[in-house]
């Protein structure tokens, strides 16, 4: 698929109004992407677990209008929210060429999260993917027989939704499908693309079935450096070239690990990727640190617990202070006890969220 395949050429402009609703999950990258080119193209490929319960639920109601320009209102948790509008306006500007009906309707966007807002979970991934999926459903309702019947094909629908979501937030393209998604061209994955995420179709060992993710909310404050700025700091970074090569190599290794079920090698790759991500932040110019003291305390506790018990628990990090504790389902009881006894004290207000690998987004019938 190329960008041209996603351009909507004709649609039924006589439809006056309608409403669609989607729930879309967050995701947690195992191999991280850090650094991007123009148009939200990643500098290196990534692979992620799609989460199950941490998701955004978005309903978009649309109605025909006469005036020019984009017209929309955003409601978050039932309250009108002006702060979200600039990002959505930018998103609409980026995708208008692919969805030319955007200026013909007024959109009421009502959204809510199943997880605490500003909790350090990738809400931009779930939020922007939910909007992209709603817009795809609207496109489907506006379809004509001569122009875009291919939208009835689920594969095309998901690919375009992922393509659009990427233009809102890079990692959002990995939230359309589950359980494991690859984004970014890599020779190990022949179907991989920089334009959209693709469902991982390789062999997956039963060790990774229902894999668990407990998200420890170490710090819920606003990050001192946004991810957007962080990505930009990879331009001219002294270690950028080596980092991008490392990500390609780790992705190839992880494909083999997912098939073999080797959890020890899985831990090495996942934890190394998390620490490398933050090493890139600490060695950029200007440099910055998003980890907090309690982040390091949690990491050391996990290492000590693993050495003592031979557990297969490990950690990963997003671009923030919070810790994702990953572990096999057969260790659930023991790891949750470990979290309650030894890790919860490092969480802000004792907060953590239990989740697991999920199947991707789903439409909610109205």
N, C-alpha and C positions, 0 to 999 in steps of 0.2 A: 504494500500500500504506500502511496505517496500523498502529499498534501492535496493534490488535485482530486484524488478519489473521494475526499471528504467535503468537497464544495457542493452545496445544495443548489441545483440549477433551477428547479421549478417547485412550486408548492401551492397549496390551495389557500389563497389569501382571503377567501370569503368567510372562513370560519371566524365567528365573532368572539368566542370566549371558551374557556375550559379550565381544568385543574388537574394537576398530576402530583404524585408524591413518591419519594424514594427514601430508603434508608441505606446509607453507605458507610462502611467501616473505616477506621484508621488502619495503619499498617506499621510494622516495625522492620526497618532494613537490617539485614544480616551483613551484607556487603554494602557499604555506604556510598552514596554519591555526594561529592563535595566539589563544587566548581561547575559552572555551566556556561555554555556559549549563548549566542543570540537565540531568541525565540524559545527559551526554556529547553534547550538541547543539552543533555548532560555531557560533561567532560569524560565521565567513565560510567560503565554499567553498574547496576545495583540489583539486588534480589531481596525480597522481603516476605515475611509472614503477614498474611492478612489477618486482622483481629476479628473477633466474633461479636463481642458485646459493646465495645467502645465505638460508637458510631454516631453519625449525624442524621437526623430525620428532617427532611426538607419537603415542603409543599409549595408549589408555585401555581398561583392562579393568574391567568392571563386574560386580557380583554382588549378588544380593538380600540385604537385611538386615532386621532386625526393629526395631532401636532407632530413636528419633526423631533428627532433625537431620541436617546434612550430615556425610558421612563420606568422607574421601579421604586418600590419601598421595601425595606428589609425589617423584619421583626425577629428578634432573638428572644427565646423563652417568653414569648407573648408581648414583649415590649418593643416599641419602635426603636431601631438602632441605626443612628446616622454614621457611626464609626466604621461600619462594614461597607458603606456605600462606595468609597473611593476604589477599594480593591475590586469590587464587583464591576464597577464602571470600566476599569482597566481591562478586566476579563472580557467584558462585552466588546470592547474596542478590538481586542485581539482576535476574537472569534467571529466577528460580524461577517467576514468574507465567507465563512463556512455556514452561517446561519443568518441569511439576509433578512429574515422576518423579524429580527430583534427590535428594530425601530418602529414596527407596525403595531406593537402591543405594549400595554402597560402591564408590568409584572408585580405581583405581590408575593414576596419571598418570605415564607415563614419557616424558621429553622430552630431546632433544639438539639442539644447533645445529651447522650446518655451518660456522659462523664462530666466532671466539674470543668467549667470553662477556665481557661488559663491554668490548667493542671499539668501542662507540659506534655500532654499527649498531642499527637499531630492533628490538631483540629482543622488545619488548613487542608490537609489531605482528605479527610472525611467530608469537610464542608464543601470544598470546590468540586469534588467528585459527585456529591449529591446534587449540586446545582447542574452540573454537566449532564447527569442522567435525566434529570427533570426536563432539561432542554431537548434532549434526544427524544423523550416521550412526546414532547410537543411537536417536534419535527415529524414524528411518526403519525400524529393526529392530522398534521397538515399535508401529508403525502399526497401525491398525484400518481396516476397510473403510468404516466409517461416519463417521469423524471427521477423518482427516488424509491422505487419498489424494493431496492436492495436493502433498505432499512429494516425490512421484515426478517432479514437474515441476522440471527443472534450474534454471530461472529462479527459482522460488520457493525452492528449496533454497539457492541462492547468496545470494538477498536476505535470507533469514532468518539464514543464517550470518553475513553481513556485519552485519546488525542486532544480533545477539548479540555479535559480536566488538567492535563499537563500545562496548558497555556494559562491556567489559573494558579496552579501550584505544582511544581515539578513532581513531588512525591504523590500527588493526588492520582496520577495515572496508574499507580499500583494498587488503588483501592477499589477498582471495578470488579475484579474477579478474585478468587481464592483458589487454593489455600496458599500457594506460593507463586509470586509474580516476579518476572524479570523485566527490567527496563534498561535499554541501552544496548547498542550493537556490541556483540561479542562472538568471536568465531566458534566458541563452544556451543552456542545456541543459534542454530541456523535461522530460526524465525524471529530472533530478537530485533528490536527496532529502537532508534532514538526517538521516534515520533509517539510511541504509545507503549504501554506495558503489555506483556504477553503472559498468559498462564503457563506455569512451568509444567511441561509435559513429560519430563524424564521420570525414571523410576524413583519412588520414595519408599524407604524402608518403614516398616511398622513402628520402629522406635520413634518416628516423628508424627505418628497419628495423635490427634488431639493434643498437640504440644502446648504447654501451658506458659502463660506470660503474666506475672504479677508486677504491676507498675507501682513502684515506690515513689510517692510524691514528696521528694526531698525538699524542693523549693518551688513554690507556685508563683513567684514574682516574675515580673517582666524581664526578659533577657537583656543584658547590657548591650549586646550586639545581635541584631536580627539575623536570621538565616540568609536573607537576601544579601545583606552586606557581607556576611561570612563567605558566601559563594564567590562574590566579586573579588575577595582578597586572595583567591587562588590564582588570579592573573599575576604573573611575575613572581609567584611563590617559589622559593629556591628548591623545594622538594616536590613541586607539582607533577613533573613528568614521571618521577619515580612512583609517586602515589597512584597516578592513573594506571600505570603498568601493574602495580601491585593489586589493584582492584580487579583487573582482567584476570590475573593469575589466581586470585582467591576465588573468583566466581567459578573458574574451571575446576578448582579443587573441591569447591562446595557441591558441585554437581555430582562428583564421585562419592562424596561423603553422604549426601542425601540418599543415594542408591545403596550404599553399603551399611548405613546405620551406625557408622563409627562415631560415637558421641564424644570420645576424647578429642578426635580431630575437629569435630564440629565446634567444641568449646574453644580450641586454639584459634580457629579462624574468626569466630564471632567476637571473642574478647579482644583479639588483636585489632580487628576492624574498628571496634568502638574506641579503643585507645588511640589508634592512628587518626581517626576523625578529630579527636580533641588535640592530638599533637599538631595537626595542621593548623588549628586555631592558635595554638601557643607559639607557633613559629612563623606566622604571617606577619606582615608589617602594614598597619599596626597589629600587634599581638593582643590576644585576649584569652581569658579563662572562663568557661561557662560551668565547669564543675565547682561544687561547693565542698567545704570540709566534710560534710556528712556523706557526700557522694563517695569520697575516698574511704570513709569509715565502712560504708556498706560493701564496697568492693573487697576490702581486706577481710571483712567478716565472711563473705562468700568464699573467698579463697581458703580461709581457715576451716570453714565448715566442710568444704569439699575434700580437703586433705584429711580431716579427721574421720569423715564418714564414707569416703569414696563415692559420694553423690555425683551425679552428672549435671547438677545445677550450674548455671553460668549467668553472666550479665551481658547486657548491651546497653548502649546509651544513644539517645538522639542528640541533637544540637542543643543541649540543656543540661540541667543538673540532675534530673530524675533518672532512676535506674529501672530498667526492665529486667526482671529476674526470669530467665527462661529455664524450663526443666521438663523432663518427660512426664507423661500423665501418671505412670506407675509410682512416681515419687510425690504425688500431690499432697498426701496427708502429712508426710514428714517435712516437706519444704514449707508448707503453710504453718506448721508448728514452729519451724525455725524462724520464719518471718515474724510471727507473733512474739516469740521469745527474745529474739536478738536484733531484728532489723526495724521493727515498727517505731522504736524510740528515735530513730534517725529521720523519720518522716514528719513533715510539717503537719501539725495537729493530728499526728498518728494516722494519716490517710494513706491508703494504698488500694489498688483496684486489681481484682483477680479476673483474668481473661484467658482466652485460649485461641488457637488458630481457627480461622473461620472460612466460610464459603464465598464471601464477597457480598456485593450489594444486592438488594431485592426491592422490587416495586411494591408499593402498598396500594391496594385497590381502594378507591373512594366510592 
